[in-house]
Amino acid sequence: MRVLIVALVPSHLMSMVPVAWALRAAGHEVLVAGGAPVAERAAAAGLSAAVVSEPPGRRVRRSAAPSGLPGAGPDWTLLQERWRQRVDGVLDEHLDVARDWQPDLLLVDPIEFSGLIVAAALRVPAVVHRWGPDRISSQSIPRAVEALAEVAALRGVDGGPALPSMVLDPCPPSLQCTDAAAAQPVRFVPFNGAGTPPRWAQRPRSGRRLCVSFGGETPMLTQPAVWDALIRELAAVSDLESVVTAVPQDAGALPAAVRAPGQVPLDLFLGDCDALLHHGGAGTALTGLAFGVPQLIVAQPNPSWAAVGERIAARGAGVVLDLDAALRAESTAGLRAAVEEVLSAPGYRAAAEALADEIRRLPAPSAVVPLLTELAATPVGR
């Protein structure tokens, strides 16, 4: 069986890598299609890739929904127009790659809708692979199928984009959003890139350790005042070492209590941390939960990131933090107090460890390979 994986951005590919490895280990062929950064991440994971270029001047959007006020619904009219413009610009190359390679099945990023049109064009099943807590794709995919019908028809795909034949879900069921559509569970296996285990993470330590991971494109890395206040507050927490995974280019010297190891995959040291402070990325959150690490999640207007924080807080495995307010508040109500609470109150760790156990009990990626093989052998009608 040949499987074509399509992903919008590298972080979305990361969640699909363990399934790709399982497919390869079972003897199937796998090819990744996406922009140059996606292809680079695929190569780092040991996967072959074909580069699909973005139209000049058009920036890839990371989210299925625009930022807005917390709790506000997405502007679907605006989103549908964005989808039409972007997919129209990349679809021809996606179709060229797929027609040359002739896959039997597509594994699709929930917001790379080109994959649904490619699956329809080749009359093969499309399997959507979620990232984690999913507030968006159950609503966005049917709307995308409708919005992109004309874009598909212009390429001879008169039936429009395919609806997914299966949805794979690495999110533990008790953490999933209550309105997410039913899906096939698959165990989340942390993959954060390849690297060397840091020696400092293996040595005995007497104090507590906090991992701080804000990804590569979050506002915290572009606001010097926020960054400086964050580092100052973390350094003031007693008996705490903070490990920061990314530092702004113009950041000054870090305090002795703050470590910046550079590009070290989270899964190589997160199991040795007592808590995790992050932006709400699903991969970051599930990596932490796979190790039973309680979390502080920065409140976000982005619906996908906001869902991660809200669901982790609802399960008792962490807290959602208004970072700006916490940095302005007195220590009794500010960031230091929130960090101390998550580090000290045993309920957060217990809830995170319960979720880790739930993750371990989900079907391994190797267990879903026979399901995908069976699906690929089933005729797809149009």
C-alpha positions as CSV (number, residue, x, y, z in Angstrom):
1,M,0.0,0.0,0.0
2,R,1.1,3.5,-0.8
3,V,0.1,6.3,1.6
4,L,0.5,10.0,0.8
5,I,0.6,12.3,3.8
6,V,-0.4,16.0,3.3
7,A,0.4,18.6,6.0
8,L,0.1,22.3,6.2
9,V,2.9,23.1,8.6
10,P,5.6,21.1,10.3
11,S,3.9,20.9,13.7
12,H,0.9,19.3,12.1
13,L,3.1,16.7,10.5
14,M,4.7,15.8,13.8
15,S,1.5,14.2,15.2
16,M,1.3,12.0,12.1
17,V,4.9,10.8,12.2
18,P,4.3,7.8,14.5
19,V,1.5,6.4,12.2
20,A,3.9,7.0,9.3
21,W,6.6,5.0,11.1
22,A,4.1,2.2,11.8
23,L,3.1,2.1,8.2
24,R,6.7,1.9,7.1
25,A,7.5,-0.8,9.7
26,A,4.6,-2.9,8.3
27,G,6.1,-2.7,4.8
28,H,4.0,0.1,3.3
29,E,5.3,3.0,1.3
30,V,4.9,6.6,2.6
31,L,5.4,9.9,1.0
32,V,4.9,13.3,2.6
33,A,3.7,16.3,0.5
34,G,3.9,19.9,1.7
35,G,5.8,23.1,1.7
36,A,9.6,23.2,2.1
37,P,9.5,23.4,6.0
38,V,7.2,20.3,6.0
39,A,9.5,18.4,3.7
40,E,12.5,19.3,5.9
41,R,10.6,18.0,9.0
42,A,9.7,14.9,7.2
43,A,13.3,14.2,6.3
44,A,14.3,14.7,9.9
45,A,11.8,12.0,10.8
46,G,13.2,9.6,8.2
47,L,10.4,10.1,5.7
48,S,10.6,10.9,2.0
49,A,8.8,14.1,0.9
50,A,7.8,16.0,-2.2
51,V,7.8,19.8,-1.9
52,V,4.6,21.6,-2.9
53,S,5.3,25.3,-3.2
54,E,3.2,28.0,-1.7
55,P,2.1,30.8,-4.1
56,P,4.4,33.8,-4.0
57,G,3.6,36.3,-1.2
58,R,1.1,34.0,0.5
59,R,1.8,33.0,4.1
60,V,0.7,29.7,5.4
61,R,-1.8,30.2,8.2
62,R,-1.3,27.8,11.2
63,S,-4.9,27.8,12.4
64,A,-8.2,26.7,11.0
65,A,-9.8,29.7,12.6
66,P,-8.7,33.4,13.0
67,S,-7.9,34.9,16.3
68,G,-10.7,36.8,18.0
69,L,-12.4,37.2,21.3
70,P,-12.3,34.2,23.6
71,G,-15.6,32.3,23.2
72,A,-16.5,34.0,19.9
73,G,-17.3,31.6,17.0
74,P,-15.2,31.6,13.8
75,D,-16.1,33.8,10.9
76,W,-16.9,31.0,8.5
77,T,-17.5,33.3,5.5
78,L,-14.0,34.8,5.9
79,L,-12.4,31.4,6.4
80,Q,-14.1,29.8,3.4
81,E,-12.7,32.6,1.2
82,R,-9.2,32.0,2.7
83,W,-9.5,28.3,2.0
84,R,-10.6,28.9,-1.6
85,Q,-7.7,31.3,-2.3
86,R,-5.0,29.1,-0.7
87,V,-6.1,25.7,-2.0
88,D,-6.5,27.2,-5.5
89,G,-2.9,28.2,-5.3
90,V,-1.4,24.9,-4.2
91,L,-3.8,22.3,-5.5
92,D,-2.3,21.7,-9.0
93,E,1.1,20.8,-7.5
94,H,-0.6,18.5,-4.9
95,L,-2.5,16.8,-7.8
96,D,0.7,16.4,-9.8
97,V,2.5,14.8,-6.9
98,A,-0.4,12.4,-6.2
99,R,-1.0,11.4,-9.8
100,D,2.7,10.7,-10.3
101,W,2.9,8.6,-7.1
102,Q,-0.5,7.0,-7.2
103,P,-1.3,6.5,-3.5
104,D,-3.9,4.0,-2.3
105,L,-4.8,6.2,0.7
106,L,-4.2,9.8,1.9
107,L,-3.5,10.7,5.5
108,V,-4.6,14.3,5.8
109,D,-3.9,17.3,8.1
110,P,-7.3,18.5,9.3
111,I,-6.8,21.9,7.7
112,E,-4.9,21.0,4.6
113,F,-8.0,20.7,2.5
114,S,-6.1,20.0,-0.7
115,G,-5.8,16.4,0.5
116,L,-9.6,15.9,0.4
117,I,-9.7,17.1,-3.2
118,V,-6.7,14.9,-4.1
119,A,-8.4,11.9,-2.6
120,A,-11.6,12.6,-4.5
121,A,-9.6,13.0,-7.8
122,L,-7.8,9.7,-7.3
123,R,-10.9,7.9,-5.8
124,V,-9.0,6.8,-2.8
125,P,-9.9,7.1,0.9
126,A,-8.9,10.2,2.9
127,V,-8.1,9.7,6.6
128,V,-7.9,12.9,8.7
129,H,-5.5,12.8,11.6
130,R,-6.3,15.2,14.4
131,W,-3.7,16.9,16.6
132,G,-5.5,16.8,20.0
133,P,-8.5,18.5,21.6
134,D,-10.5,19.4,18.5
135,R,-13.0,22.3,18.6
136,I,-12.7,23.1,14.9
137,S,-12.4,20.3,12.3
138,S,-15.8,18.7,13.0
139,Q,-17.3,22.0,11.9
140,S,-14.7,23.1,9.4
141,I,-14.4,20.0,7.2
142,P,-18.1,19.9,6.0
143,R,-17.9,23.7,5.4
144,A,-14.6,23.2,3.4
145,V,-16.2,20.5,1.3
146,E,-18.9,22.9,0.3
147,A,-16.6,25.9,-0.1
148,L,-14.1,24.1,-2.3
149,A,-16.5,22.4,-4.6
150,E,-15.9,25.0,-7.4
151,V,-12.1,24.8,-6.9
152,A,-12.3,21.1,-7.3
153,A,-14.6,21.2,-10.3
154,L,-12.1,23.5,-12.1
155,R,-9.7,20.5,-12.0
156,G,-12.2,18.0,-13.2
157,V,-13.2,16.8,-9.7
158,D,-17.0,17.3,-10.2
159,G,-18.0,15.6,-7.0
160,G,-16.0,18.1,-4.9
161,P,-13.7,17.2,-2.1
162,A,-14.0,13.9,-0.4
163,L,-15.4,13.5,3.1
164,P,-13.0,11.6,5.4
165,S,-13.5,7.9,5.3
166,M,-11.9,7.8,8.8
167,V,-10.7,10.2,11.5
168,L,-7.7,9.2,13.7
169,D,-7.7,10.8,17.1
170,P,-4.6,10.8,19.3
171,C,-6.4,12.8,22.1
172,P,-7.4,10.7,25.1
173,P,-11.2,10.5,25.0
174,S,-11.7,12.2,28.4
175,L,-9.7,15.2,27.2
176,Q,-11.4,15.6,23.9
177,C,-13.9,18.4,23.2
178,T,-17.4,17.2,23.9
179,D,-18.7,18.3,20.5
180,A,-16.0,16.6,18.4
181,A,-17.3,14.0,16.0
182,A,-16.6,10.3,16.7
183,A,-13.2,9.0,15.6
184,Q,-10.9,6.1,15.7
185,P,-8.5,6.4,18.8
186,V,-4.8,6.0,18.3
187,R,-2.2,6.3,21.0
188,F,-0.2,9.6,21.1
189,V,3.5,8.8,20.8
190,P,5.7,11.9,21.4
191,F,7.8,13.0,18.5
192,N,9.3,16.4,18.8
193,G,12.2,15.9,16.4
194,A,15.5,14.1,16.7
195,G,18.3,15.1,19.0
196,T,20.7,14.1,21.7
197,P,19.5,13.6,25.3
198,P,20.9,16.5,27.3
199,R,23.3,15.4,30.1
200,W,21.9,17.9,32.6
201,A,18.5,16.1,32.3
202,Q,20.0,12.8,33.4
203,R,21.8,14.1,36.5
204,P,20.3,14.1,40.0
205,R,18.8,17.4,41.0
206,S,17.6,18.7,44.4
207,G,15.2,21.4,43.2
208,R,12.1,21.6,41.0
209,R,12.2,22.0,37.2
210,L,9.7,23.8,35.0
211,C,9.7,23.5,31.2
212,V,8.7,26.7,29.3
213,S,7.8,26.1,25.7
214,F,6.0,28.7,23.5
215,G,6.7,27.3,20.1
216,G,8.4,29.2,17.4
217,E,5.7,31.7,16.3
218,T,3.9,32.8,19.4
219,P,3.6,36.5,20.5
220,M,5.6,35.9,23.6
221,L,8.8,35.7,21.5
222,T,8.2,39.1,19.9
223,Q,7.2,41.2,22.9
224,P,10.4,42.1,24.8
225,A,8.6,43.6,27.8
226,V,6.5,40.4,28.3
227,W,9.5,38.2,27.8
228,D,11.6,40.1,30.3
229,A,8.8,40.1,32.9
230,L,8.3,36.4,32.4
231,I,11.9,35.5,32.9
232,R,12.2,37.8,35.9
233,E,9.1,36.2,37.6
234,L,10.3,32.7,36.9
235,A,13.7,33.4,38.3
236,A,12.1,34.7,41.5
237,V,10.4,31.3,42.2
238,S,12.3,29.6,45.0
239,D,14.0,26.3,44.4
240,L,13.1,26.3,40.7
241,E,15.1,25.8,37.5
242,S,13.2,26.9,34.3
243,V,14.2,25.3,31.0
244,V,13.2,27.6,28.2
245,T,13.1,25.9,24.7
246,A,13.2,29.1,22.6
247,V,14.6,32.5,23.3
248,P,14.1,35.7,21.3
249,Q,17.0,36.7,19.2
250,D,17.5,40.0,21.0
251,A,17.1,38.6,24.5
252,G,19.7,39.6,27.1
253,A,21.6,37.3,29.5
254,L,19.4,34.8,31.4
255,P,19.5,34.5,35.2
256,A,21.3,31.5,36.6
257,A,18.0,29.8,37.4
258,V,16.9,29.8,33.8
259,R,18.4,27.4,31.3
260,A,18.1,27.7,27.5
261,P,19.4,24.5,25.9
262,G,18.4,25.4,22.3
263,Q,16.9,22.8,19.9
264,V,16.4,19.8,22.2
265,P,13.3,17.7,21.5
266,L,10.8,18.0,24.4
267,D,10.4,14.2,24.8
268,L,14.1,13.9,25.7
269,F,13.8,15.9,28.9
270,L,10.1,16.6,29.7
271,G,9.7,13.5,31.7
272,D,12.2,14.9,34.2
273,C,10.2,18.1,34.6
274,D,7.7,18.9,37.4
275,A,5.5,21.2,35.3
276,L,5.1,22.6,31.8
277,L,4.3,26.2,30.9
278,H,3.2,26.6,27.3
279,H,1.1,28.3,24.6
280,G,-1.6,25.7,24.1
281,G,-0.1,23.8,21.2
282,A,-1.7,20.3,21.1
283,G,1.6,18.5,20.4
284,T,3.3,20.2,23.3
285,A,0.4,19.5,25.6
286,L,0.0,15.9,24.7
287,T,3.8,15.3,25.0
288,G,3.6,16.7,28.6
289,L,0.6,14.6,29.4
290,A,2.2,11.4,28.0
291,F,4.8,11.9,30.7
292,G,2.2,12.8,33.4
293,V,3.4,16.4,33.7
294,P,0.9,19.0,35.0
295,Q,0.6,22.2,33.0
296,L,0.1,26.0,32.9
297,I,-1.4,27.0,29.6
298,V,-1.4,30.7,28.4
299,A,-4.9,31.8,27.5
300,Q,-5.3,32.4,23.8
301,P,-7.9,33.9,21.4
302,N,-7.0,31.2,18.8
303,P,-9.8,28.6,19.2
304,S,-7.6,25.5,18.7
305,W,-5.0,26.6,21.3
306,A,-7.8,27.8,23.7
307,A,-9.5,24.4,23.5
308,V,-6.2,22.7,24.7
309,G,-6.0,24.9,27.8
310,E,-9.7,24.7,28.6
311,R,-9.8,20.9,28.4
312,I,-6.7,20.3,30.4
313,A,-8.1,22.7,33.1
314,A,-11.4,20.8,33.0
315,R,-9.6,17.5,33.6
316,G,-7.8,19.1,36.6
317,A,-4.3,18.5,35.0
318,G,-3.4,22.2,34.8
319,V,-4.6,25.8,34.8
320,V,-5.2,28.4,32.1
321,L,-3.2,31.5,32.7
322,D,-3.8,35.1,31.6
323,L,-0.2,35.8,31.2
324,D,-0.4,39.6,30.9
325,A,-2.6,39.8,34.0
326,A,-0.4,37.4,35.9
327,L,2.8,39.4,35.1
328,R,1.1,42.6,36.3
329,A,-0.4,41.1,39.5
330,E,1.2,41.0,42.9
331,S,3.1,37.8,43.7
332,T,0.1,36.5,45.7
333,A,-2.0,36.4,42.6
334,G,0.5,36.5,39.8
335,L,2.7,34.1,37.8
336,R,4.8,33.0,40.8
337,A,1.7,32.0,42.7
338,A,0.3,30.1,39.7
339,V,3.5,28.2,39.2
340,E,3.7,27.4,42.9
341,E,0.2,26.1,42.9
342,V,0.7,23.7,40.0
343,L,4.0,22.5,41.4
344,S,2.8,22.0,44.9
345,A,-0.9,20.9,44.8
346,P,-0.8,17.1,44.3
347,G,-4.1,17.0,42.4
348,Y,-2.6,18.4,39.2
349,R,0.0,15.8,39.0
350,A,-2.5,13.0,39.8
351,A,-4.8,14.2,37.0
352,A,-1.9,14.4,34.6
353,E,-0.8,10.9,35.5
354,A,-4.3,9.6,35.0
355,L,-4.3,11.1,31.5
356,A,-0.9,9.5,30.8
357,D,-2.4,6.2,31.7
358,E,-5.3,6.8,29.4
359,I,-2.9,7.6,26.6
360,R,-1.0,4.4,27.2
361,R,-4.2,2.3,27.0
362,L,-5.1,3.7,23.5
363,P,-4.4,1.5,20.4
364,A,-0.8,1.8,19.3
365,P,-0.1,3.3,15.8
366,S,0.8,-0.2,14.7
367,A,-2.7,-1.4,15.7
368,V,-4.4,1.0,13.3
369,V,-2.3,0.0,10.3
370,P,-4.6,-3.0,9.5
371,L,-7.6,-0.7,9.6
372,L,-5.9,1.6,7.1
373,T,-5.0,-1.3,4.9
374,E,-8.5,-2.6,4.9
375,L,-9.8,0.9,4.1
376,A,-7.5,1.3,1.2
377,A,-8.7,-2.0,-0.3
378,T,-12.4,-0.8,-0.1
379,P,-13.6,0.7,-3.4
380,V,-14.4,4.4,-3.2
381,G,-17.5,5.4,-5.1
382,R,-18.2,8.9,-6.4
